[in-house]
Each structure stands twice: as C-alpha cells, then as structure tokens.
Amino acid sequence: MPKIIHAADFHLDSAFGGLPPEKARERRRESRELADRLAALAEAEGAELVLLPGDLFDGERVYPETLEGLRAALGRMACPVFIAPGNHDPFTPASPYARMAWPGNVHIFSRGTLEAVALPSLGCVVHGAAFTSPERTDQVLAGFTAPQDGLAHILCLHGDVFGKDSRYGPVTREQIAHSGAVYLALGHVHQCSGLQHQGEVRWAYPGCPEGRGFDELEDKGVLVGEVGPEGVSVRFTPLCKRRYRILTADVTDTDPRSALEAAMPETAALDICRVVFTGEIGGQGIDLAALEGAFRDRFYDLELRDQTRPAQSLWERAGEDSLRGLFLRELRERYEAAGTEQEREHLVRAVRFGLAALDGRDLG
C-alpha cells in the first residue's frame, strides 16, 4: 500500500484582501513556503506518492519566485507527484503548467478527459484530468469504471461532489461508487471532509492548507496515509503557519478590556483573530477603536465586533417625562419589535449615540 500525501487548494499568490497591505504582502510571501513545508512533510513521512488535485495557483498570473519555489520543492520530493489543474489554475497554453519545464517526477494532467498513469513499483494506477478553462459542467467520471486487474486505482480530480449542476466539475456519488477506484483524491472544497465512502470507494477533500479569510477557520492542512486494495487510511495533518479564528468575549459582569484579555489565545501573535463581544453592557457601549489600538500589537491581526445587548439599566429612565424618556421609550418599542439581530444592533447603537448627545459626551 503506497504511502500518500493528498493536498489541494494552495491558491498561491492570493491577494489576502482582508488584511492591511503590509500584512497581505507578508502573507503572500509566507504562502510560498507551503511547498517547502509540504516537501519536508513528504520526506518525514516517507511519502511514495503526492496527489495535488488543483488550485495550486489563485490565477493564471503567477509571480516568478512563486513558480521557482514550487518547482524546486516538488523536485525535492523523492516520489511521483501528480497535479490535476482546477478552476483557478486550468491547464491552458498560457498557464504556468504549460509554459515552464517541471521536474521529471511531476506529472501534470493536461486534458479534460481521464488519463491513466501506471506505477507498477507501487502496485497502483493514478487517473486524473484537468480543467482546461475556469469552468466545466461536464461530468468527467460519467461512465468510468476502473479495470479489476489487482492494482490500486486512484483518482486525482478537482471537482464538486455537492452539486450535480455545479460549474466546477460535478461528480455524483453514484459515479464515485461505480468508479471501481480505491480512493478519490479531490480538490475544490476548502474544508477538510475527513474520509468519506460511497459504496466501496473512499474519497476526501483535504481542505486548503492555509486559511485566507474568516470562512476558513482554525487548523488547515493535508491528508497523509496509505491507499491500497486492502483499504484506505488517512489522517489530517496541519500544515498552516497561521490560523483565522473567531473568538467571543462576554462582557456581562466585567469590562470589555478584561473580557478581551480572557478571550486571547496563547497563539494570538501568530493568528488572525475576530473577537466578537457578547453579553450585556450599559449605556456607553464599547469603544472598539480604542480597544483595537491597545491590543493590535498583541495579535498578528485583530478585528473587533460588537454584538452585545443592552443591559436593563440602559432603559431605566424610559419612564421619565422628558426628552430623554420619550427617546428611550420610542427606541425600546422599536428594539422589542425588531425582527433581526442586525436591526437590534443598529437600534442599540442609536440609543448609545443618542444618550451621549443628550449628555454632551463625545460621540466617538
């Protein structure tokens, strides 16, 4: 049973548009180290086969240093490497896959139809296909069944198992079950799926190895394991340098600064964090800008959100026969009738700004 590493969706040279410009540049440089970390992992694990089903690049335009780094890292792997280009890095005459020479151990699938490469020394055959444009709606596995020849047939594809009408290489579960493969190594979905099965066929998405936003949280990495006629066993192995994290800080019965201190992870200096304040708070609310300024240097990057709800004391003067009372009664009625959390957040903000104006305080 060959020892494999299955990785996908590097999206090298991504813009990292959600970060400040200097951090985005640093993250692009750091993402180029992914290939080196993958090569080191392949050596440490004694990998005999590396499967890379697509979206290694974020687009057709790739920096020369990115290409050189990837090519050098793949060439250091002492095993066959298979790349199945995806929708972000399709195989076209202008793509980096076609324009440059790749190491001899690297095989890049270049056609939209399935191609088979036999590896007799490993007792397996790797089948794969490429996106040749940013979209493909045909079903590449339709009608495919691997021969029953005693070899382990492995599929390496960029595709979408979750939508038969997908524009990104739809693969149906029936086609997986009828493929006769022992393992389908997929790319496209950025969340690790864990090992799944359809009939006798095992399949998985490893997810992306580096998060690029708050929709790609916590540890990101690759799958490492063994694949053969006797069975499939893979485990998730983190490969990311930094993590996107969403944390909550409850301000009930404490002040926002203390709540933020309590929510800070030990790895804050490495992480990109969004901290969401929750719980009850009084009339003055939270000065997010001041807190962000005070804590910014303790995180790699920090974003603060206020989702607190008003403490009962916020409305305590609503019964007054005054402008303040009239204002609070009106806003409380609208708050209680609000249909969405977003609407309530806007109303709480309006109450706090209104009370600040009535008291002659700084509106922030």
Short mmCIF file of the C-alpha atoms (twelve columns), coordinates in Angstrom:
data_MODEL
# 
_entry.id   MODEL 
# 
loop_
_atom_site.group_PDB 
_atom_site.id 
_atom_site.type_symbol 
_atom_site.label_atom_id 
_atom_site.label_alt_id 
_atom_site.label_comp_id 
_atom_site.label_asym_id 
_atom_site.label_seq_id 
_atom_site.Cartn_x 
_atom_site.Cartn_y 
_atom_site.Cartn_z 
_atom_site.pdbx_PDB_model_num 
ATOM 1   C CA . MET A 1   0.000   0.000  0.000   1 
ATOM 2   C CA . PRO A 2   1.681   3.227  -1.104  1 
ATOM 3   C CA . LYS A 3   2.091   5.990  1.465   1 
ATOM 4   C CA . ILE A 4   0.397   9.100  0.092   1 
ATOM 5   C CA . ILE A 5   0.078   12.802 0.769   1 
ATOM 6   C CA . HIS A 6   -3.066  14.443 -0.575  1 
ATOM 7   C CA . ALA A 7   -3.075  18.255 -0.671  1 
ATOM 8   C CA . ALA A 8   -5.014  20.854 -2.677  1 
ATOM 9   C CA . ASP A 9   -6.144  24.461 -2.965  1 
ATOM 10  C CA . PHE A 10  -2.912  26.280 -2.120  1 
ATOM 11  C CA . HIS A 11  -4.120  29.381 -4.022  1 
ATOM 12  C CA . LEU A 12  -0.582  30.709 -4.213  1 
ATOM 13  C CA . ASP A 13  -0.331  34.475 -4.801  1 
ATOM 14  C CA . SER A 14  -3.777  35.137 -3.344  1 
ATOM 15  C CA . ALA A 15  -4.455  38.803 -2.663  1 
ATOM 16  C CA . PHE A 16  -5.309  38.389 1.079   1 
ATOM 17  C CA . GLY A 17  -7.502  41.431 0.552   1 
ATOM 18  C CA . GLY A 18  -8.987  41.368 4.058   1 
ATOM 19  C CA . LEU A 19  -5.639  42.266 5.651   1 
ATOM 20  C CA . PRO A 20  -3.756  45.580 5.758   1 
ATOM 21  C CA . PRO A 21  -1.460  45.938 2.700   1 
ATOM 22  C CA . GLU A 22  1.788   45.193 4.563   1 
ATOM 23  C CA . LYS A 23  0.304   42.091 6.204   1 
ATOM 24  C CA . ALA A 24  -1.159  40.946 2.877   1 
ATOM 25  C CA . ARG A 25  2.295   41.149 1.282   1 
ATOM 26  C CA . GLU A 26  3.773   39.183 4.155   1 
ATOM 27  C CA . ARG A 27  1.066   36.527 3.888   1 
ATOM 28  C CA . ARG A 28  1.741   36.129 0.163   1 
ATOM 29  C CA . ARG A 29  5.421   35.591 0.925   1 
ATOM 30  C CA . GLU A 30  4.565   33.125 3.675   1 
ATOM 31  C CA . SER A 31  2.193   31.187 1.438   1 
ATOM 32  C CA . ARG A 32  5.096   30.435 -0.893  1 
ATOM 33  C CA . GLU A 33  6.643   28.478 1.974   1 
ATOM 34  C CA . LEU A 34  3.779   25.966 1.762   1 
ATOM 35  C CA . ALA A 35  5.565   23.978 -0.917  1 
ATOM 36  C CA . ASP A 36  8.704   23.761 1.234   1 
ATOM 37  C CA . ARG A 37  6.664   22.572 4.229   1 
ATOM 38  C CA . LEU A 38  4.964   20.006 2.004   1 
ATOM 39  C CA . ALA A 39  8.343   18.738 0.778   1 
ATOM 40  C CA . ALA A 40  9.599   18.468 4.360   1 
ATOM 41  C CA . LEU A 41  6.455   16.556 5.337   1 
ATOM 42  C CA . ALA A 42  6.858   14.190 2.375   1 
ATOM 43  C CA . GLU A 43  10.403  13.432 3.495   1 
ATOM 44  C CA . ALA A 44  9.448   12.982 7.152   1 
ATOM 45  C CA . GLU A 45  6.530   10.684 6.290   1 
ATOM 46  C CA . GLY A 46  8.400   8.700  3.647   1 
ATOM 47  C CA . ALA A 47  5.698   9.536  1.098   1 
ATOM 48  C CA . GLU A 48  5.679   7.383  -2.029  1 
ATOM 49  C CA . LEU A 49  3.022   9.373  -3.888  1 
ATOM 50  C CA . VAL A 50  1.851   13.002 -3.703  1 
ATOM 51  C CA . LEU A 51  -1.574  13.934 -5.105  1 
ATOM 52  C CA . LEU A 52  -2.343  17.613 -5.795  1 
ATOM 53  C CA . PRO A 53  -5.848  17.992 -7.258  1 
ATOM 54  C CA . GLY A 54  -5.826  21.599 -8.336  1 
ATOM 55  C CA . ASP A 55  -5.954  25.276 -7.486  1 
ATOM 56  C CA . LEU A 56  -2.283  25.394 -6.544  1 
ATOM 57  C CA . PHE A 57  -2.337  28.908 -8.007  1 
ATOM 58  C CA . ASP A 58  -5.002  31.548 -7.455  1 
ATOM 59  C CA . GLY A 59  -4.983  32.570 -11.119 1 
ATOM 60  C CA . GLU A 60  -3.085  32.481 -14.373 1 
ATOM 61  C CA . ARG A 61  -0.789  35.337 -13.344 1 
ATOM 62  C CA . VAL A 62  1.840   33.894 -11.008 1 
ATOM 63  C CA . TYR A 63  4.991   35.593 -9.706  1 
ATOM 64  C CA . PRO A 64  8.239   34.055 -10.999 1 
ATOM 65  C CA . GLU A 65  9.540   33.475 -7.466  1 
ATOM 66  C CA . THR A 66  6.349   31.553 -6.652  1 
ATOM 67  C CA . LEU A 67  6.835   29.268 -9.646  1 
ATOM 68  C CA . GLU A 68  10.509  28.709 -8.922  1 
ATOM 69  C CA . GLY A 69  9.820   27.891 -5.290  1 
ATOM 70  C CA . LEU A 70  7.070   25.415 -6.153  1 
ATOM 71  C CA . ARG A 71  9.097   23.741 -8.878  1 
ATOM 72  C CA . ALA A 72  12.135  23.353 -6.610  1 
ATOM 73  C CA . ALA A 73  10.055  21.964 -3.727  1 
ATOM 74  C CA . LEU A 74  8.252   19.414 -5.906  1 
ATOM 75  C CA . GLY A 75  11.564  18.332 -7.408  1 
ATOM 76  C CA . ARG A 76  12.934  17.596 -3.925  1 
ATOM 77  C CA . MET A 77  10.198  15.058 -3.290  1 
ATOM 78  C CA . ALA A 78  11.628  11.588 -3.775  1 
ATOM 79  C CA . CYS A 79  8.389   10.228 -5.264  1 
ATOM 80  C CA . PRO A 80  5.915   10.760 -8.118  1 
ATOM 81  C CA . VAL A 81  3.809   13.923 -7.855  1 
ATOM 82  C CA . PHE A 82  0.502   14.274 -9.735  1 
ATOM 83  C CA . ILE A 83  -1.214  17.613 -10.395 1 
ATOM 84  C CA . ALA A 84  -4.802  17.862 -11.684 1 
ATOM 85  C CA . PRO A 85  -5.325  21.562 -12.540 1 
ATOM 86  C CA . GLY A 86  -8.525  23.142 -11.203 1 
ATOM 87  C CA . ASN A 87  -10.799 26.059 -11.980 1 
ATOM 88  C CA . HIS A 88  -8.381  28.705 -10.643 1 
ATOM 89  C CA . ASP A 89  -5.327  27.206 -12.365 1 
ATOM 90  C CA . PRO A 90  -6.683  25.498 -15.505 1 
ATOM 91  C CA . PHE A 91  -4.300  23.920 -17.995 1 
ATOM 92  C CA . THR A 92  -4.172  26.296 -20.966 1 
ATOM 93  C CA . PRO A 93  -1.373  27.234 -23.409 1 
ATOM 94  C CA . ALA A 94  -0.752  30.341 -21.274 1 
ATOM 95  C CA . SER A 95  -0.767  28.603 -17.893 1 
ATOM 96  C CA . PRO A 96  2.399   28.088 -15.824 1 
ATOM 97  C CA . TYR A 97  1.848   24.353 -16.222 1 
ATOM 98  C CA . ALA A 98  2.342   24.647 -19.995 1 
ATOM 99  C CA . ARG A 99  4.922   27.446 -20.102 1 
ATOM 100 C CA . MET A 100 7.679   26.028 -17.934 1 
ATOM 101 C CA . ALA A 101 9.598   22.783 -17.539 1 
ATOM 102 C CA . TRP A 102 8.706   20.768 -14.451 1 
ATOM 103 C CA . PRO A 103 10.845  18.157 -12.641 1 
ATOM 104 C CA . GLY A 104 10.776  14.641 -14.003 1 
ATOM 105 C CA . ASN A 105 8.892   13.259 -11.012 1 
ATOM 106 C CA . VAL A 106 5.966   15.647 -11.635 1 
ATOM 107 C CA . HIS A 107 3.107   14.623 -13.898 1 
ATOM 108 C CA . ILE A 108 0.548   17.296 -14.801 1 
ATOM 109 C CA . PHE A 109 -2.748  16.138 -16.268 1 
ATOM 110 C CA . SER A 110 -3.390  18.339 -19.279 1 
ATOM 111 C CA . ARG A 111 -6.617  17.046 -20.852 1 
ATOM 112 C CA . GLY A 112 -10.237 17.334 -19.854 1 
ATOM 113 C CA . THR A 113 -10.696 13.578 -20.225 1 
ATOM 114 C CA . LEU A 114 -9.314  10.977 -17.864 1 
ATOM 115 C CA . GLU A 115 -5.732  9.845  -18.349 1 
ATOM 116 C CA . ALA A 116 -4.151  6.843  -16.605 1 
ATOM 117 C CA . VAL A 117 -0.549  6.590  -15.417 1 
ATOM 118 C CA . ALA A 118 0.601   3.186  -14.175 1 
ATOM 119 C CA . LEU A 119 3.089   2.923  -11.319 1 
ATOM 120 C CA . PRO A 120 3.957   -0.806 -11.278 1 
ATOM 121 C CA . SER A 121 6.506   -0.499 -8.496  1 
ATOM 122 C CA . LEU A 122 3.779   0.863  -6.212  1 
ATOM 123 C CA . GLY A 123 1.087   -1.500 -7.467  1 
ATOM 124 C CA . CYS A 124 -1.211  1.339  -8.448  1 
ATOM 125 C CA . VAL A 125 -2.579  3.397  -11.329 1 
ATOM 126 C CA . VAL A 126 -3.312  7.115  -10.982 1 
ATOM 127 C CA . HIS A 127 -6.156  8.502  -13.100 1 
ATOM 128 C CA . GLY A 128 -6.669  12.225 -13.488 1 
ATOM 129 C CA . ALA A 129 -7.982  15.038 -15.639 1 
ATOM 130 C CA . ALA A 130 -7.601  18.811 -15.848 1 
ATOM 131 C CA . PHE A 131 -9.797  21.844 -16.021 1 
ATOM 132 C CA . THR A 132 -8.908  23.491 -19.344 1 
ATOM 133 C CA . SER A 133 -10.942 26.628 -18.606 1 
ATOM 134 C CA . PRO A 134 -12.228 28.292 -15.427 1 
ATOM 135 C CA . GLU A 135 -15.435 26.277 -15.591 1 
ATOM 136 C CA . ARG A 136 -16.501 22.791 -16.581 1 
ATOM 137 C CA . THR A 137 -20.029 21.467 -16.349 1 
ATOM 138 C CA . ASP A 138 -19.406 18.033 -17.886 1 
ATOM 139 C CA . GLN A 139 -19.110 15.032 -15.572 1 
ATOM 140 C CA . VAL A 140 -15.660 13.587 -16.088 1 
ATOM 141 C CA . LEU A 141 -16.434 10.383 -14.159 1 
ATOM 142 C CA . ALA A 142 -19.580 9.570  -16.156 1 
ATOM 143 C CA . GLY A 143 -19.256 6.024  -17.475 1 
ATOM 144 C CA . PHE A 144 -15.849 5.389  -15.897 1 
ATOM 145 C CA . THR A 145 -15.060 2.100  -14.195 1 
ATOM 146 C CA . ALA A 146 -11.502 1.057  -13.368 1 
ATOM 147 C CA . PRO A 147 -10.433 -2.410 -14.536 1 
ATOM 148 C CA . GLN A 148 -10.289 -5.172 -11.959 1 
ATOM 149 C CA . ASP A 149 -6.639  -6.038 -12.524 1 
ATOM 150 C CA . GLY A 150 -5.380  -6.385 -8.956  1 
ATOM 151 C CA . LEU A 151 -3.896  -2.865 -8.939  1 
ATOM 152 C CA . ALA A 152 -4.992  0.000  -6.707  1 
ATOM 153 C CA . HIS A 153 -6.744  2.549  -8.943  1 
ATOM 154 C CA . ILE A 154 -6.535  6.082  -7.553  1 
ATOM 155 C CA . LEU A 155 -8.411  9.105  -8.931  1 
ATOM 156 C CA . CYS A 156 -6.992  12.636 -8.667  1 
ATOM 157 C CA . LEU A 157 -9.571  15.277 -9.617  1 
ATOM 158 C CA . HIS A 158 -10.602 18.853 -8.936  1 
ATOM 159 C CA . GLY A 159 -14.362 18.703 -8.660  1 
ATOM 160 C CA . ASP A 160 -17.586 19.266 -6.779  1 
ATOM 161 C CA . VAL A 161 -19.315 16.342 -5.082  1 
ATOM 162 C CA . PHE A 162 -22.003 18.571 -3.582  1 
ATOM 163 C CA . GLY A 163 -23.831 19.788 -6.704  1 
ATOM 164 C CA . LYS A 164 -24.635 17.839 -9.861  1 
ATOM 165 C CA . ASP A 165 -25.315 21.125 -11.673 1 
ATOM 166 C CA . SER A 166 -22.081 22.708 -10.472 1 
ATOM 167 C CA . ARG A 167 -19.955 24.756 -12.863 1 
ATOM 168 C CA . TYR A 168 -16.849 23.328 -11.231 1 
ATOM 169 C CA . GLY A 169 -16.515 19.715 -12.306 1 
ATOM 170 C CA . PRO A 170 -19.611 17.979 -10.922 1 
ATOM 171 C CA . VAL A 171 -19.001 14.481 -9.578  1 
ATOM 172 C CA . THR A 172 -22.000 12.443 -8.452  1 
ATOM 173 C CA . ARG A 173 -21.919 9.971  -5.605  1 
ATOM 174 C CA . GLU A 174 -23.224 7.265  -7.940  1 
ATOM 175 C CA . GLN A 175 -20.262 7.864  -10.248 1 
ATOM 176 C CA . ILE A 176 -17.880 7.566  -7.294  1 
ATOM 177 C CA . ALA A 177 -19.453 4.275  -6.232  1 
ATOM 178 C CA . HIS A 178 -19.274 2.865  -9.785  1 
ATOM 179 C CA . SER A 179 -15.712 4.058  -10.466 1 
ATOM 180 C CA . GLY A 180 -14.043 0.965  -9.058  1 
ATOM 181 C CA . ALA A 181 -11.294 3.136  -7.572  1 
ATOM 182 C CA . VAL A 182 -9.924  2.560  -4.100  1 
ATOM 183 C CA . TYR A 183 -9.538  6.297  -3.434  1 
ATOM 184 C CA . LEU A 184 -10.699 9.569  -4.986  1 
ATOM 185 C CA . ALA A 185 -8.406  12.479 -4.056  1 
ATOM 186 C CA . LEU A 186 -10.431 15.649 -4.525  1 
ATOM 187 C CA . GLY A 187 -9.718  19.358 -4.550  1 
ATOM 188 C CA . HIS A 188 -12.022 22.413 -4.616  1 
ATOM 189 C CA . VAL A 189 -13.704 22.425 -1.181  1 
ATOM 190 C CA . HIS A 190 -11.631 24.335 1.394   1 
ATOM 191 C CA . GLN A 191 -12.904 22.457 4.445   1 
ATOM 192 C CA . CYS A 192 -11.410 19.054 5.245   1 
ATOM 193 C CA . SER A 193 -14.121 16.450 4.718   1 
ATOM 194 C CA . GLY A 194 -12.468 13.601 6.552   1 
ATOM 195 C CA . LEU A 195 -12.506 10.191 4.912   1 
ATOM 196 C CA . GLN A 196 -15.867 9.509  3.229   1 
ATOM 197 C CA . HIS A 197 -17.133 6.495  1.331   1 
ATOM 198 C CA . GLN A 198 -19.560 5.765  -1.442  1 
ATOM 199 C CA . GLY A 199 -20.027 2.056  -1.878  1 
ATOM 200 C CA . GLU A 200 -16.552 0.535  -1.665  1 
ATOM 201 C CA . VAL A 201 -14.813 3.732  -2.794  1 
ATOM 202 C CA . ARG A 202 -13.182 6.071  -0.278  1 
ATOM 203 C CA . TRP A 203 -12.919 9.785  -1.055  1 
ATOM 204 C CA . ALA A 204 -11.867 13.002 0.658   1 
ATOM 205 C CA . TYR A 205 -11.186 16.715 0.408   1 
ATOM 206 C CA . PRO A 206 -8.131  17.755 2.448   1 
ATOM 207 C CA . GLY A 207 -9.274  21.390 2.524   1 
ATOM 208 C CA . CYS A 208 -6.896  24.254 1.915   1 
ATOM 209 C CA . PRO A 209 -3.527  24.183 3.749   1 
ATOM 210 C CA . GLU A 210 -3.639  27.911 4.657   1 
ATOM 211 C CA . GLY A 211 -6.739  29.912 5.526   1 
ATOM 212 C CA . ARG A 212 -7.317  33.143 3.611   1 
ATOM 213 C CA . GLY A 213 -10.305 34.572 5.459   1 
ATOM 214 C CA . PHE A 214 -12.811 34.097 8.263   1 
ATOM 215 C CA . ASP A 215 -14.644 31.478 6.201   1 
ATOM 216 C CA . GLU A 216 -11.547 29.243 6.517   1 
ATOM 217 C CA . LEU A 217 -11.025 28.857 10.250  1 
ATOM 218 C CA . GLU A 218 -8.607  27.111 12.599  1 
ATOM 219 C CA . ASP A 219 -6.119  24.424 11.545  1 
ATOM 220 C CA . LYS A 220 -5.654  23.868 7.824   1 
ATOM 221 C CA . GLY A 221 -3.531  21.155 6.290   1 
ATOM 222 C CA . VAL A 222 -3.276  17.988 4.210   1 
ATOM 223 C CA . LEU A 223 -4.128  14.288 4.374   1 
ATOM 224 C CA . VAL A 224 -1.444  11.672 4.978   1 
ATOM 225 C CA . GLY A 225 -1.989  7.928  4.862   1 
ATOM 226 C CA . GLU A 226 -1.951  4.693  2.932   1 
ATOM 227 C CA . VAL A 227 -4.036  3.612  -0.045  1 
ATOM 228 C CA . GLY A 228 -4.317  0.142  -1.491  1 
ATOM 229 C CA . PRO A 229 -6.612  -2.770 -2.352  1 
ATOM 230 C CA . GLU A 230 -6.613  -3.749 1.322   1 
ATOM 231 C CA . GLY A 231 -8.107  -0.429 2.354   1 
ATOM 232 C CA . VAL A 232 -7.562  3.276  2.839   1 
ATOM 233 C CA . SER A 233 -6.351  5.051  5.951   1 
ATOM 234 C CA . VAL A 234 -5.671  8.805  6.016   1 
ATOM 235 C CA . ARG A 235 -5.239  11.348 8.788   1 
ATOM 236 C CA . PHE A 236 -5.440  15.126 8.779   1 
ATOM 237 C CA . THR A 237 -2.054  16.806 9.314   1 
ATOM 238 C CA . PRO A 238 -1.871  20.598 9.922   1 
ATOM 239 C CA . LEU A 239 0.426   22.497 7.580   1 
ATOM 240 C CA . CYS A 240 -0.632  26.115 8.119   1 
ATOM 241 C CA . LYS A 241 1.616   28.830 9.509   1 
ATOM 242 C CA . ARG A 242 -1.238  30.996 10.831  1 
ATOM 243 C CA . ARG A 243 -4.893  30.448 11.704  1 
ATOM 244 C CA . TYR A 244 -8.009  32.517 11.246  1 
ATOM 245 C CA . ARG A 245 -10.033 32.399 14.446  1 
ATOM 246 C CA . ILE A 246 -13.382 33.810 15.604  1 
ATOM 247 C CA . LEU A 247 -13.472 34.265 19.390  1 
ATOM 248 C CA . THR A 248 -16.162 35.504 21.762  1 
ATOM 249 C CA . ALA A 249 -15.637 37.856 24.695  1 
ATOM 250 C CA . ASP A 250 -18.562 38.056 27.132  1 
ATOM 251 C CA . VAL A 251 -18.741 41.473 28.813  1 
ATOM 252 C CA . THR A 252 -21.547 40.536 31.243  1 
ATOM 253 C CA . ASP A 253 -20.383 41.472 34.763  1 
ATOM 254 C CA . THR A 254 -16.969 42.582 33.504  1 
ATOM 255 C CA . ASP A 255 -15.404 45.337 31.427  1 
ATOM 256 C CA . PRO A 256 -14.577 44.953 27.697  1 
ATOM 257 C CA . ARG A 257 -10.805 45.094 28.258  1 
ATOM 258 C CA . SER A 258 -10.888 42.246 30.770  1 
ATOM 259 C CA . ALA A 259 -13.214 40.232 28.526  1 
ATOM 260 C CA . LEU A 260 -10.829 40.657 25.614  1 
ATOM 261 C CA . GLU A 261 -7.856  39.637 27.767  1 
ATOM 262 C CA . ALA A 262 -9.696  36.473 28.808  1 
ATOM 263 C CA . ALA A 263 -10.540 35.590 25.186  1 
ATOM 264 C CA . MET A 264 -6.983  35.959 23.867  1 
ATOM 265 C CA . PRO A 265 -5.459  32.660 22.736  1 
ATOM 266 C CA . GLU A 266 -1.851  31.803 23.542  1 
ATOM 267 C CA . THR A 267 -1.118  31.931 19.817  1 
ATOM 268 C CA . ALA A 268 -2.556  35.443 19.355  1 
ATOM 269 C CA . ALA A 269 0.740   36.794 17.982  1 
ATOM 270 C CA . LEU A 270 0.508   34.264 15.134  1 
ATOM 271 C CA . ASP A 271 -3.234  34.341 14.497  1 
ATOM 272 C CA . ILE A 272 -5.659  36.499 12.538  1 
ATOM 273 C CA . CYS A 273 -8.499  36.949 15.000  1 
ATOM 274 C CA . ARG A 274 -12.005 38.351 15.003  1 
ATOM 275 C CA . VAL A 275 -13.215 38.913 18.558  1 
ATOM 276 C CA . VAL A 276 -16.975 39.261 18.969  1 
ATOM 277 C CA . PHE A 277 -18.158 40.961 22.154  1 
ATOM 278 C CA . THR A 278 -21.319 39.396 23.569  1 
ATOM 279 C CA . GLY A 279 -23.390 39.680 26.741  1 
ATOM 280 C CA . GLU A 280 -24.986 42.686 28.429  1 
ATOM 281 C CA . ILE A 281 -23.413 46.119 28.651  1 
ATOM 282 C CA . GLY A 282 -24.526 49.531 29.857  1 
ATOM 283 C CA . GLY A 283 -25.239 52.745 28.050  1 
ATOM 284 C CA . GLN A 284 -21.760 53.802 26.934  1 
ATOM 285 C CA . GLY A 285 -21.147 50.613 24.983  1 
ATOM 286 C CA . ILE A 286 -17.698 49.546 23.790  1 
ATOM 287 C CA . ASP A 287 -15.065 51.809 22.285  1 
ATOM 288 C CA . LEU A 288 -13.890 49.353 19.638  1 
ATOM 289 C CA . ALA A 289 -11.334 51.717 18.113  1 
ATOM 290 C CA . ALA A 290 -9.597  52.317 21.449  1 
ATOM 291 C CA . LEU A 291 -9.517  48.611 22.290  1 
ATOM 292 C CA . GLU A 292 -8.191  47.697 18.866  1 
ATOM 293 C CA . GLY A 293 -5.432  50.277 19.235  1 
ATOM 294 C CA . ALA A 294 -4.479  48.938 22.661  1 
ATOM 295 C CA . PHE A 295 -4.429  45.265 21.643  1 
ATOM 296 C CA . ARG A 296 -3.391  45.358 17.975  1 
ATOM 297 C CA . ASP A 297 0.284   44.618 18.645  1 
ATOM 298 C CA . ARG A 298 -0.585  41.530 20.683  1 
ATOM 299 C CA . PHE A 299 -2.262  39.826 17.714  1 
ATOM 300 C CA . TYR A 300 -0.945  39.196 14.219  1 
ATOM 301 C CA . ASP A 301 -4.122  40.910 13.055  1 
ATOM 302 C CA . LEU A 302 -7.213  41.869 15.030  1 
ATOM 303 C CA . GLU A 303 -10.797 42.709 14.124  1 
ATOM 304 C CA . LEU A 304 -13.409 43.561 16.758  1 
ATOM 305 C CA . ARG A 305 -17.190 43.223 16.508  1 
ATOM 306 C CA . ASP A 306 -19.842 44.393 18.989  1 
ATOM 307 C CA . GLN A 307 -22.815 42.040 19.342  1 
ATOM 308 C CA . THR A 308 -23.661 42.942 22.921  1 
ATOM 309 C CA . ARG A 309 -27.209 43.598 24.023  1 
ATOM 310 C CA . PRO A 310 -28.281 46.497 26.203  1 
ATOM 311 C CA . ALA A 311 -28.379 45.928 29.936  1 
ATOM 312 C CA . GLN A 312 -31.726 46.602 31.562  1 
ATOM 313 C CA . SER A 313 -30.172 49.735 33.105  1 
ATOM 314 C CA . LEU A 314 -29.965 51.231 29.609  1 
ATOM 315 C CA . TRP A 315 -33.759 51.711 29.648  1 
ATOM 316 C CA . GLU A 316 -34.150 52.666 33.315  1 
ATOM 317 C CA . ARG A 317 -35.035 56.293 32.586  1 
ATOM 318 C CA . ALA A 318 -37.572 55.465 29.873  1 
ATOM 319 C CA . GLY A 319 -40.402 56.397 32.263  1 
ATOM 320 C CA . GLU A 320 -39.230 59.985 32.674  1 
ATOM 321 C CA . ASP A 321 -41.465 62.808 31.456  1 
ATOM 322 C CA . SER A 322 -38.622 64.303 29.481  1 
ATOM 323 C CA . LEU A 323 -36.975 64.296 26.075  1 
ATOM 324 C CA . ARG A 324 -34.687 61.511 27.317  1 
ATOM 325 C CA . GLY A 325 -37.660 59.419 28.431  1 
ATOM 326 C CA . LEU A 326 -39.516 59.971 25.159  1 
ATOM 327 C CA . PHE A 327 -36.388 58.990 23.199  1 
ATOM 328 C CA . LEU A 328 -35.831 55.816 25.238  1 
ATOM 329 C CA . ARG A 329 -39.496 54.742 25.071  1 
ATOM 330 C CA . GLU A 330 -39.547 55.112 21.302  1 
ATOM 331 C CA . LEU A 331 -36.289 53.189 20.812  1 
ATOM 332 C CA . ARG A 332 -37.263 50.452 23.295  1 
ATOM 333 C CA . GLU A 333 -40.512 49.799 21.424  1 
ATOM 334 C CA . ARG A 334 -38.624 49.541 18.149  1 
ATOM 335 C CA . TYR A 335 -35.983 47.311 19.774  1 
ATOM 336 C CA . GLU A 336 -38.589 44.894 21.135  1 
ATOM 337 C CA . ALA A 337 -40.340 44.763 17.747  1 
ATOM 338 C CA . ALA A 338 -37.156 44.288 15.727  1 
ATOM 339 C CA . GLY A 339 -37.192 41.193 13.548  1 
ATOM 340 C CA . THR A 340 -33.458 40.639 13.145  1 
ATOM 341 C CA . GLU A 341 -30.332 40.752 15.275  1 
ATOM 342 C CA . GLN A 342 -28.796 43.265 12.855  1 
ATOM 343 C CA . GLU A 343 -31.741 45.621 13.321  1 
ATOM 344 C CA . ARG A 344 -31.417 45.352 17.120  1 
ATOM 345 C CA . GLU A 345 -27.687 46.125 16.885  1 
ATOM 346 C CA . HIS A 346 -28.448 49.280 14.887  1 
ATOM 347 C CA . LEU A 347 -31.052 50.369 17.447  1 
ATOM 348 C CA . VAL A 348 -28.697 49.817 20.406  1 
ATOM 349 C CA . ARG A 349 -26.086 51.896 18.633  1 
ATOM 350 C CA . ALA A 350 -28.682 54.601 18.068  1 
ATOM 351 C CA . VAL A 351 -29.595 54.577 21.783  1 
ATOM 352 C CA . ARG A 352 -25.971 54.940 22.833  1 
ATOM 353 C CA . PHE A 353 -25.257 57.759 20.403  1 
ATOM 354 C CA . GLY A 354 -28.495 59.470 21.378  1 
ATOM 355 C CA . LEU A 355 -27.740 59.319 25.114  1 
ATOM 356 C CA . ALA A 356 -24.204 60.546 24.500  1 
ATOM 357 C CA . ALA A 357 -25.594 63.527 22.588  1 
ATOM 358 C CA . LEU A 358 -28.108 64.301 25.347  1 
ATOM 359 C CA . ASP A 359 -25.315 64.192 27.938  1 
ATOM 360 C CA . GLY A 360 -22.942 66.257 25.804  1 
ATOM 361 C CA . ARG A 361 -20.421 63.367 25.694  1 
ATOM 362 C CA . ASP A 362 -18.015 62.605 22.877  1 
ATOM 363 C CA . LEU A 363 -19.848 60.625 20.200  1 
ATOM 364 C CA . GLY A 364 -16.646 58.764 19.214  1 
# 
